Amino acid sequence: MSHPFDFDGRTVWDAGSSSGRLYEDMARAAAESIGLASGLVANDQGGCDVDAVVFQRFVTGLYDLYARAGNPVLSGMLRAVLVPSLVLLERTGGRLALRPTDEEALQAERATAVRSMGVED
C-alpha cells in the first residue's frame, strides 16, 4: 500500500504507507510548531495533494528555523523533515536558496533521499 503525494495531477512521491504517513504527520507537527500551514492536503486516494504555494512558505520557514538553530537536537529533528521537503519542493517547481554552510550537507542528503523517494527525479 502506498501514500502518494500528488501535485498538478501527477505523483511526485509514491511513498510507502508507513513512511508517507510519518512524513505527513511530522510535516504537520513542524508546521504547527512554526505557525505555518504545511501545504499538504489529505486526498480521497489515501495520500496528499501538495499546495505548492503554501508548501514553499512552509519549507522556507522550516529552513529558516533550521539555519538559526544552535542546538544539535533541534537541528536533527528539523533535518528529518527538511530533507524530504526539499525534494518535494523541487518536484513541485519550488526552489530554496541554501546558505553555503548548509549547501553541501543538505544537498548530499537530498541526493540520497531522491534515490529512495519512489518517483524518478
Sequence and secondary structure as in RCSB ss.txt:
>XXXX:A:sequence
MSHPFDFDGRTVWDAGSSSGRLYEDMARAAAESIGLASGLVANDQGGCDVDAVVFQRFVTGLYDLYARAGNPVLS
GMLRAVLVPSLVLLERTGGRLALRPTDEEALQAERATAVRSMGVED
>XXXX:A:secstr
 EEEEEETTEEEEEEEHHHHHHHHHHHHHHHHHHT    EEE TTSSEEE HHHHHHHHHHHHHHHHH   HHHH
HHHHHHHHHHHHHHHHTT      HHHHHHHHHHHHHHHHHSSS  
